[in-house]
Amino acid sequence: MTVEISNERVAYVLKYDLGEVEGETADLRCTNPENLEDVSTRDGIENDGNAIVSFPADYHGETEVVITGSDGGEDTGTIEV
């Protein structure tokens, strides 16, 4: 196996409200509001109030974020990438 660094994607840490997102895990969806296309998705992340998400390196603009807990609740927001 060969492990190497790639600059095809850029990673960010998102912080969200643990009081809103319930459960041990959470699902994260980032959507481009202009065309409703999925930009980045993570399922089953540890629900600790932080999420690492990556975007294509050439993606720039607004992104709608929805984080849904495995036991219910969600936190939403809009970020600029």
Order of alpha helices (4+ residues) and beta strands (2+ residues): beta-beta-beta-beta-beta-beta
